[in-house]
Amino acid sequence: MSKNPSNLKNIDRLIHEPTRLMIMTQLYVVESADFLFLQHQLKMTPGNLSSHLSKLEEAGYVEIVKEFIERKPHTALELTKKGRKAFREYQQNLKQVFGDLQK
Amino acid sequence: MNKRMSLKEVEKRTYMSYHQDGLLDIFVGVYVLLFGLGILLMTVTDFSTWFVIPAIFPAVMVPIWVSVKKRITMPRIGYVKFGSRGANKLMAIFIGLMVAGLGVFMVFTFASRSQGWALTLRNLIISNGMIIIGIGAAAISSLFAYTMGLNRLYVYGLLTLALFFAGHFITIPFGYFLLTIGLVIIINGFVLLMQFIRKYPLPQGDEANVEKSL
């Protein structure tokens, strides 16, 4: 990537939103987590979390898996391969942007 | 997440959150207590098969711990599945400890049949056994504390070191030290559990409905 501030345009805006970045980061470090765990961990309201998760799911970054544990319905969330790749690329892009800005 | 944080820190925080219920402490405390009881019973009754109980305890403990986690923790803070990377790290520590233990055993066995420096080393180990065990236990506890991000394991390690250091000078049966450590860990575990239950009440209807709408 060249030393060009327009590299900022390559930043994934879907991930770049602070709340969604928190969600992506949290899901990146685990294999999966359920809605309740994310909500407590990120200290978000259910509605807010649900809204951002829907956007990430639409983009194909997050997969929502409905399953049963101990006969109770359960919603597990995990990053898709596309989501993990997008997150890694986001990290790289951001590092390069700030690296270029410091030179 | 309002401060600069690496992914490693986020992972550690996640571990910390999932183990803030104190259940791990209760089970580890019971395990240590059983070891202490086993040693004390052996000195009184020579009932050496008592050690079967702490030996099989892990096999019994894991399913019970999982079940209690599902009934108490999961309904309150949800469920998280950690990746194999974390499990591999812990496995590597376990294997490392087993290899180190085997190495110490072999050195000890070799030293018992030798003269000179090996015999001196062996006698040094025997005469300072309590301190060495205390340092070893503190080191192991600290290693797990660092890997899992559970800072209270540092405190347990320090407590173990202090007790075993004192035990070097005080002539009290070894089992009592394990009993004391086990009890302290169990009590702390229950305190954490009570705090956890108070901090995280069971979720009510609205939250469950929002999750269902996903």
Interface residues (C-beta under 8 A of the other chain):
Chain A: M22 T25 Q26 Y28 V29 V30 E31 S32 A33 D34 F35 L36 F37 L38 Q39 H40 Q41 L42 P46 G47 S50 L53 S54 I64 I69 E70 P73 H74 T75 A76
Chain B: M1 L7 V10 E11 R13 T14 S17 K70 M74 I77 G78 Y79 V80 K81 F82 G83 S84 Y200 P203 D206 E207 V210 E211 K212 S213 L214
